[in-house]
Amino acid sequence: MKAIQDKMSLLIKLSNLSQCEINVLKVGSIISIINKIIISISSAVILINYINFFIKFLLIRIFKSVN
């Protein structure tokens, strides 16, 4: 009977541990999603900066050719 109780308590501990691991994985996946969003936003900002620079460059060339 004692051996059965020990096995049951071990199973309960293992199930709690696996639930803890599941929670860690959930937090890790949420952090990963947030990280991907931040990378996407920063990539968009860099792209906008390049487009802005290119437009300024073209406008300067156009105004220099007019003068």
N, C-alpha and C positions, 0 to 999 in steps of 0.2 A: 504493500500500500504506500509506503514511504517513497519507494522508487517511482511509482506512478505520479505522486504529488510533485516530486523533484522534476520529472519530465514535463509535467504540466506547467510548473512555474518557469522552467527553461523555455518552453514554447511561448509563454506569455511575454517573457523578456525579449525573445527573438522577434515576436510580432511587434512589440513596442519599438525595438531597434529598427526594424524595417520601416515602420511608420515614420520614425525620425529621419531615416535616410530618404524616404519619399519627400518629406518636407524640405530637406536640404536640396534635393533635386529640383523641386518646384521653385525654391528661392533662386537657385542657380539659373534655371531657365528664364525666370523673370528678369534677372540681372542681364542675361545674355540678350534678351529682347530689347531692354532699355539701351544696352550698349550698341546694338545694331541701329536703333533709332537715332542715337547720338551721332554715329558714324554717317548715317544717311543725311542728317541735317548738316553736318560739317562739310560733307561732300557737296551738297547743294549750295552752301555758302561759298565754297571755293569756286564752284562753277559759275555762280553769279558774279564773283569778283573777276574771273577771267573774261566773262562776257562784257562786264562794265569796262575793263581795261581795253578790250578790243574795240568797243564802240568809241571810247575816248580817242584811241589811236586813229581810228578811221576819221573821226571828226577833225582832229588836228591835221591830218593829211588833206582832207577836203578844203579846210580853211586856208592852208598854206598854198594849195594849188590855185585857189580863187585869187589870192593876193599875188 
